[in-house]
Amino acid sequence: MPLNVPSEAGAPPDEPEPVLPEPVRQRVIALTAAALPTLPNDELPAALRRVAKFAPNRRARHGGPMIATQLAGDPLFRQRITSRVLDEAGDLGAAVLDGICPAAADPVEVAALAYLARPDGWRDLVAAAGEAVRAEADSAAVAELLRDAEHRAARAEHDRAVAKVEAEKLRDELARVREELGQLREEARQATRALRETQARERKATEMLATERGRATRATADHDSELRRVRAKLAEAEAVAGNARTSAKEARAVDDARLWLLLETIGQAAVGLRRELALDPADRRPADFVADSFAVRPDEVSSTRALDADDPARLDQLLALPRAHLVVDGYNVTKRGFGEMSLEQQRKRLITGLGGIAAQTGDEVTVVFDGAERVHGLPPAPRNVRVLFSRKGETADELIRRLVRAEPTGRPVVVVSSDREVADGVRRHGAYPLGADSLLRRLSRV
């Protein structure tokens, strides 16, 4: 039969809940957690219904705060739990319900049952349990301190005995070490004397070695200096020989080209001259012509017409010469004839027109442009037309003069440029200078 649990109707309503010692609090939660499944589901508070489904070892651990809160705030729930806990406690529960604390009972268990049952004087029972728990904790701490002190004392005694034995060993070891030290000092004195003698011999050998090294170093330096001088002379001689070979090879190539071109020009000129003159066998002697020069005859008027430098007929006459070479100052002609176009269009138009002239005459044609304005997009050069750009630091005028100087004496070279300095320069080297207008007019007929 369940024990009758007293009601708390007569308890002061404003008296606060006591602060339970931690062991008492944990025991109250454990007792309540164990009794939760015994309550019907409708008697369980809503907050604890899920906790009642936990495993026994998880109810107190995870639902402890909710259980403690519900016990403190819900007297009806506490009474229901208390009736089941007291039934489980048996005689101890009945004694606590009567306000009696058995002498042999665990004070924590008594305080937990008193907190749940709350008989008259239950607060004193809880307080007494707290005092007992604290006293037990203090007693355990004192006992621990005593055990620790005894352990330290035993260890100190053991350490003293060990230290005494070690001291005896150290004294024996010290005597042995002193004896060995004396022997080592004697050996050290002997080793010091030997070391000094060895160092003296080493210093003497070092001085001799330094002297020999100095001699060897000087000899090596002289040898290296002589070797560098010979190598420098050899490199200089090889460079001079290489330059000479290169220059001779280039000179031979240029001379061969000039000689071949000159012979070709002379041969074709002779053939053309025979074809042009078509001379019959002479029936007069040279003396007859000398005699005729003394005869009086009327002034003869020349039938030939002078052609100026811009006349395209003059250009045609020069290009009709055998193996003629036409050299054109590119931008000088294009900027004079069609300067409104872009440079790319100017170059394309001039090169195309020169291709027509080369095709008609069969002559060699070279057009020179300033390299500083060279751009991509240059069309392929026509047959017999050579397109050159001056190098960095060199103008087209200088390149034209170099081309004229490279030609053999006797070959007809025609230079088209309205630049007076270019015309004077190429004329000194045997070329025929013509103005840009002569070529522009000639191109208009192509």
Secondary structure by P-SEA (a helix, b strand, c coil): cccbbbbccccccccccccccaaaaaaaaaaaaaacccccccccccccccccccccccccccaaaaaaaaaaccaaaaaaaaaaaaaaaaaaaaaaaaccccccccaaaaaaaaaaacccaaaaaaaaaaaaaaaaaaaaaaaaaaaaaaaaaaaaaaaaaaaaaaaaaaaaaaaaaaaaaaaaaaaaaaaaaaaaaaaaaaaaaaaaaaaaaaaaaaaaaaaaaaaaaaaaaaaaaaaaaaaaaaaaaaaaaaaaaaaaaaaaaaaaaaaaaaaaaccccccccaaaaaaaaaccccbbbbcbbbbccccaaaaaaaaaccbbbbbbaaaaaaaaccccccaaaaaaaaaaaaaaaaaaccbbbbbbccccccccccccccccbbbbbbcccccaaaaaaaaaaacccccbbbbbcccaaaaaaaaaabbbbbcaaaaaaaaaac
